[in-house]
């Protein structure tokens, strides 16, 4: 007769792994949120700093840009924001690869997707 409780050890191990994964994911989210990323445009004339959640923290615009056409400044700000978001995605992937490989999961598994 098969013991119906023989698989409880496996379930306990799965629950332990799930809890560990949840803890590591929380730590990864916190690390990402603390990260400051600088995007730039116009060879460094415009800098936008965002955090890992994508929230803008600061904007720095070189005085020489203020003498240009408004559309040029708008384009540089938009480009700097896009650059910062691109770098944020790279940082997020870097953090997640460390978490995933540390848990024996595929490095390209993105559990922070949508963040």
Number of C-alpha atoms within 10 A of each C-alpha: 3 5 6 7 7 9 9 10 10 10 11 11 11 12 12 12 13 12 12 13 15 12 12 17 18 13 14 18 18 13 13 22 17 12 15 18 21 21 23 23 21 16 8 13 17 23 24 24 21 23 19 24 17 19 12 16 12 11 16 13 17 12 10 8 15 11 10 10 9 11 9 14 19 11 13 22 23 17 19 24 24 16 18 26 23 14 17 23 15 12 17 23 19 13 19 23 18 12 21 19 13 12 14 8 11 12 17 12 14 13 12 15 9 5 12
